[in-house]
Amino acid sequence: MLVYHLPGTFQTREPDLDLLWEAGATGLEERAGAIRVYFSERVLLPPAVADGEWHEEPDQDWQAEFRRTLRPVRAGRVTIVAPWQREEVEAGQLPLVIEPGMAFGTGHHVTTRLAVEALDDLGLETRGPGAAGARVLDVGTGSGVLALAAARLGARFAYGVDIDPLTVPIARENAEVNGLLPSQVRFEEGTLGLSPLTFPEEGVDAYDVVVANLYAELHDLLAAEYAEHLAPGGVAVLTGILADKLGLVRAALAREGFAELRETVEGDWALLTARRRG
Ligand code: SAM
């Protein structure tokens, strides 16, 4: 790999960057106070950028590097791992295998972890009619991680919907990899309001838990529908909320008749849980 090391930063060398592109650079990267300019072959550079040095560097196997640095994510009783990390799940933890990189939701984002921890705290295995396990709706399911975690944690049924059709086969594959059956967890393209949502059993027309990792403005828009899809006393678990936008989601939940608001803040991110009044 041929890399030209140019002293300075993108800011200090801004007028020179175009010259590098024009000279045939295939990529630019700022690292440790210098600019790394990638070329496929050595070229004659204009005098304004001739103060750097050429280096031949060994090719890096980014895929191997990614696999080496990716860590399992522990969220309550669940440990989320990539397929090659199954052996790393500690005894007593519930394993959840997610193929990283194909859809949002590997567990590495703080909001995903917060949501799994919140689902764990709800005691899903004893919720729902007859305390037979909660029926969970996951809005914006991505890789399916939250619906799958709910199923692992004892939900009777989890239903994941996503507006992006590309996520659906990925989520279904993750269900299969985890040995979860369509009677336990199902994924469809959809969102609240636009497409009719199916229900796990005839005569059942509500969920015990709605979980959604979206963003504050969308929670504000969807709050009425969260309430509509929840059974009385059901719980909304909402995250993807920037901490400074908590007020918007709090107000939306209060407006739609939710009570017992609880929030968790970690760094810039927040999660809210609230109960639909019974
Ligand atoms: N649930 C996963 C998690 O917690 O890691 C993925 C969350 S990711 C931040 C948000 C997902 O919501 C994306 O897959 C996106 O396609 C989906 N999404 C965005 N707007 C949506 C909407 N209005 N209805 C349903 N899904 C939506």
Residues whose N, C-alpha, C, O or C-beta is under 5 A from the ligand:
A	BS01	SAM	F104 G105 T112 V139 G140 T141 G142 L146 V161 D162 I163 D164 G190 T191 N213
